[in-house]
Each structure stands twice: as structure tokens, then as C-alpha cells.
């Protein structure tokens, strides 16, 4: 069966799905508004199902890949939920310590796609930690729809502190050099920006994929380098970019930004039709090159 792509759908429908995923419309609202695209015997519900993630497509690096070692761990979060949980992946053949990378999920908890991204980071030579914001509620529930609902229940300030605790844990881990970067997607992109602001002495490099921008007045707090990825068709997130860019320039922050032509929000997520293979591979290669330059420098 041919894998569906963004070009198989009307852009208005993709934008509507983005609203659904980010809580700007509910399931009923999506179905009502998507009805006009339901033609040829295809229902609005079928359209919704076709746009949702298929995690059978997510695995690029097997969980038992000989290049890595992976485990689920718990660690303290004294300012957050007292303790939290994450997926720690290390390069199996590394000699000595390696830099760390925090991998932050979207607005639905630590799903299989983000776990795979952590494994990709480890195969590139980094100690990767992918925290699960849903740990206080038992962890990622197995479906994104449930995960989104659960993540909305979490206290935002405590959740942020859990991510900060994750970066601090990685910073002092026995296998880490102490150099730490962060990469995140959607919600995780915004949280990557937040960590760059909140713990600038720990975050040496941040890579937000289509993430919300920090408050302009907080931008001068950033000390690390930034590599920023945006999707051209992502109007919701991109509207905050001009003010962010102006603030970055004024503060003298070291940043590089890329806007990927004809790409949608979520283009790196290889489990949905919004995945753009060319943009995703280029953005990821740029990400690894950036981490090599900023975290492995002498």
C-alpha cells in the first residue's frame, strides 16, 4: 500500500488537523469541518484516521540495535513532581564520556517516534535522554489522543521543572562530558527554547523543531547556540518568528534558522502523512552536524 503524503490532502484539511492536534478544535469540530473533503465514499472519520500517526512506520533504529544500549530510568525532580522518568540511550562502543542530548516529545508524551529519535541521536555518538512528561500519570498511554488529554492535565510549571531536572541529570551523568544540548518537536520545540532561557549555563545548544518562541524579554538570557527549524506552511508557529528573530539579533545570540519549503508542521515525524522525507533528512543531518560542532568542540 502506498504511503500517504501531505500532497494527497487539501492544505486546508491539513491545517484543520493541526488545529485538532493542538486543541484548537475537538473531534466533533474536526469532523464537521472536514465533511466537505469527504468524497468518493471516504468519511470525515476516515480522513482523521488517515492523518493520525502510524507507529509501525516509526522505527529507524531497532531497540536492540548493537550500536546502542537503552533503558528506562527514574531520576529526581525536586522542583517538579519529585521524580520523573525517561528513556536513556547511550552509544554502545563509546570510549570515555560523550556529550548529552535531551530529546523532548510533542504534546502527547513519550511516544515511539520520539524514542526512535533518541536512538538516532545515540547512534550519532550522543548520550540521549528522552523524558516523559506523563510520568506522574503513569507514562505515555499508548495512543496520542489519550496522551494529549493527559498532558493537558499536568501542571505546566511542574512539567517544565521535570524537563529542567532531566537536563541537569544528564549534565552530571557519569557517561556525559557535561556538555548538553536539547532537541524538541512541536511542544518539545517550545520547551527547547524554554530550557535555553531557563538554564543557559547547562544548555550549550538547542534545536527547536517548529516550536513556540520564548517571550522577547527572555531572549537575552540565552547563552547557547540555536539551530531553528520551521515549516513554510506552518502559519500558527511561524507568526512568532519575526519578533523572535529581531530579539535574537538584538541580544547577539548565536543562531541559524531554516524554513523548509512546502513543509507542514510536524514534517520530521515519519509516522504521519505530514512527514516530508527530504526536509526531515536535511534537518536531522543539520541537527547532528550542529551538535557535533557545538557539543564536541574542545
C-alpha positions in Angstrom: 0.0 0.0 0.0 1.3 3.4 -1.0 2.3 5.6 1.9 0.1 8.7 2.0 1.8 12.1 1.8 0.8 15.7 2.6 0.2 16.3 -1.1 -2.5 13.7 -1.0 -4.6 16.1 1.1 -6.0 19.5 0.7 -3.9 22.1 2.6 -7.0 23.4 4.4 -7.6 19.9 5.7 -4.0 19.6 7.0 -4.4 23.0 8.7 -7.6 21.7 10.3 -5.8 18.6 11.5 -3.1 20.9 13.1 -5.9 22.7 14.9 -7.3 19.4 16.2 -3.9 18.1 17.3 -3.2 21.3 19.2 -6.6 21.5 21.0 -8.0 24.4 18.9 -10.9 22.2 17.8 -12.3 19.0 19.2 -13.1 15.8 17.3 -16.6 16.8 16.5 -15.4 20.2 15.2 -12.9 18.5 13.0 -15.4 16.0 11.6 -17.9 18.7 10.9 -15.5 20.9 9.1 -13.7 18.0 7.3 -17.0 16.8 5.9 -16.6 18.8 2.7 -13.4 16.9 2.0 -15.1 13.5 2.5 -15.8 12.5 -1.1 -15.8 9.2 -3.1 -17.1 7.2 -0.2 -14.4 8.4 2.2 -15.9 9.6 5.5 -14.6 12.5 7.6 -13.7 10.0 10.3 -11.6 8.0 7.8 -9.8 11.2 6.9 -9.0 11.8 10.5 -7.7 8.2 10.9 -5.5 8.6 7.8 -3.8 11.7 9.2 -3.0 10.1 12.6 0.4 8.6 13.4 1.1 5.0 12.3 3.9 4.0 14.7 4.6 0.9 12.7 6.5 3.4 10.4 8.5 5.0 13.3 11.4 2.6 13.8 14.6 3.6 12.0 16.8 2.2 14.8 15.8 -1.0 16.4 15.5 -1.2 20.2 18.1 -3.9 20.2 20.5 -2.3 17.7 24.0 -3.3 18.7 25.3 0.2 18.4 23.3 1.4 21.4 22.2 0.4 24.9 18.8 1.7 26.1 16.9 1.6 29.3 14.0 3.4 31.1 15.2 5.3 34.2 13.8 7.3 37.1 15.6 10.3 38.5 14.9 13.2 40.9 12.9 16.3 40.0 12.8 18.2 43.3 11.2 21.3 41.9 8.7 19.4 39.7 7.0 16.1 40.5 9.7 15.0 43.0 10.8 12.3 40.5 10.3 11.7 36.8 11.1 9.1 34.1 12.8 8.9 30.8 14.4 6.8 28.1 18.2 6.8 28.3 20.1 5.7 25.2 23.9 5.5 25.1 26.4 4.7 22.3 27.5 1.1 23.0 31.0 1.5 21.7 31.9 4.9 23.1 35.3 5.3 24.6 35.1 7.6 27.6 32.4 10.3 28.1 30.2 11.7 25.4 28.0 14.9 25.1 24.4 14.6 26.2 21.2 15.5 24.3 17.8 15.9 25.8 15.1 14.8 23.3 11.7 16.4 24.0 8.5 15.0 22.7 5.4 16.7 21.3 2.2 17.4 23.3 1.3 13.8 23.9 4.0 12.2 25.9 6.9 9.9 25.0 5.7 8.0 22.0 7.5 5.5 19.8 8.6 8.1 17.3 10.4 10.3 19.9 12.0 7.2 21.5 13.4 6.4 18.0 14.7 9.9 17.7 16.6 9.3 20.9 18.1 6.1 19.5 19.1 8.1 16.3 20.9 10.6 18.5 22.7 7.8 20.3 23.9 6.2 17.1 25.4 9.6 16.2 27.5 9.5 19.3 25.5 11.3 22.0 24.1 10.2 25.3 20.4 10.8 24.7 17.7 11.2 27.3 14.0 11.4 26.3 11.9 12.4 29.3 8.2 11.6 29.5 6.1 14.5 30.8 3.3 12.0 31.5 5.4 10.1 34.1 3.4 11.4 37.0 0.3 10.0 35.4 1.8 6.6 34.6 3.6 7.5 31.4 2.6 7.5 27.7 -0.7 5.7 27.5 -0.2 4.0 24.1 -2.2 6.4 21.9 -1.6 10.0 21.1 -5.3 11.1 21.6 -5.1 9.8 25.2 -1.6 11.3 25.6 -2.8 14.7 24.6 -5.6 14.7 27.1 -3.3 13.5 29.8 -0.6 16.1 29.1 -3.2 18.9 29.4 -3.8 17.7 33.0 -0.2 18.1 34.0 0.7 21.3 35.9 2.7 23.3 33.3 5.2 24.7 35.8 6.0 21.3 37.4 6.2 19.8 33.9 8.8 22.4 32.9 10.8 21.7 36.1 10.8 18.0 35.2 12.4 18.8 31.9 14.9 21.1 33.6 15.7 18.2 36.0 16.3 16.0 33.0 18.9 18.3 31.6 20.5 18.7 35.0 20.6 14.9 35.4 22.2 14.4 32.0 24.7 17.2 32.7 26.1 15.3 35.7 25.7 11.8 34.4 28.8 9.6 34.7 28.8 9.0 30.9 28.4 12.6 29.9 31.1 15.2 29.3 28.9 17.8 30.9 28.2 19.4 27.5 24.4 19.2 26.9 22.2 20.1 24.0 18.4 19.8 23.6 16.2 19.0 20.6 12.4 19.0 20.6 9.5 18.8 18.3 6.3 21.0 18.4 5.6 21.3 22.2 9.1 20.0 22.6 10.5 22.7 20.3 8.9 25.3 22.5 10.3 23.5 25.6 13.8 23.5 24.0 13.6 27.3 23.7 12.4 27.4 27.4 15.4 25.3 28.6 17.8 27.6 26.6 16.3 30.5 28.6 15.9 28.9 32.0 19.2 27.0 32.3 21.6 28.8 30.0 24.7 27.6 31.9 23.7 24.0 31.1 22.2 24.2 27.6 25.1 24.7 25.2 23.0 24.1 22.1 19.2 24.0 21.4 17.4 22.7 18.3 13.7 23.6 18.3 11.7 22.0 15.5 8.6 24.2 14.8 8.4 25.3 18.4 6.8 28.2 20.1 9.1 31.1 20.7 10.1 32.4 24.2 9.0 35.8 25.4 11.0 38.5 23.7 12.2 39.9 27.1 13.7 36.4 27.9 15.8 36.1 24.8 18.9 37.9 26.2 19.2 35.1 28.8 20.1 32.6 26.2 23.9 31.7 26.1 23.9 28.6 24.0 23.8 28.4 20.2 20.5 27.8 18.4 19.6 25.9 15.3 15.9 26.6 14.5 13.8 24.6 12.1 10.5 25.9 10.7 8.0 24.6 8.1 6.9 27.1 5.5 3.2 26.1 5.7 3.1 26.3 9.5 1.3 29.6 9.9 0.4 29.1 13.5 4.1 28.8 14.7 5.7 31.0 12.1 3.8 34.1 13.1 6.0 34.4 16.2 9.3 34.1 14.2 9.8 37.8 13.1 9.7 39.1 16.7 11.9 36.2 17.9 14.5 36.8 15.2 14.6 40.5 15.9 15.2 39.8 19.6 17.9 37.2 18.8 19.7 39.7 16.7 19.4 42.5 19.2 20.7 40.2 22.0 23.6 38.9 19.9 22.6 35.2 20.3 24.3 32.8 18.0 21.6 31.3 15.9 20.8 29.8 12.5 17.3 29.4 11.2 15.9 27.3 8.3 12.4 27.4 6.8 11.7 24.3 4.8 9.8 25.0 1.6 6.3 23.5 1.2 6.7 21.6 4.5 4.0 21.3 7.2 4.2 21.5 10.9 5.4 18.0 12.0 7.4 17.4 8.9 10.1 15.5 10.8 7.6 12.9 12.3 7.9 10.0 9.9 4.6 8.3 11.2 2.1 10.7 9.6 1.4 12.0 6.1 2.8 15.4 7.1 6.2 13.8 7.0 8.5 15.4 4.4 11.3 12.9 3.8 13.7 15.4 2.1 13.1 18.1 4.6 13.3 15.7 7.6 16.6 14.1 6.5 18.2 17.5 5.8 17.0 19.0 9.1 18.3 16.0 11.0 21.6 16.0 9.3 21.9 19.7 10.1 21.0 18.9 13.7 23.7 16.3 14.1 26.3 18.5 12.4 25.3 21.3 14.7 25.6 19.2 17.8 29.0 17.9 16.7 30.2 21.5 16.2 28.8 22.8 19.5 29.0 19.9 21.9 32.1 18.0 20.8 34.4 21.0 20.4 37.5 21.1 22.5 
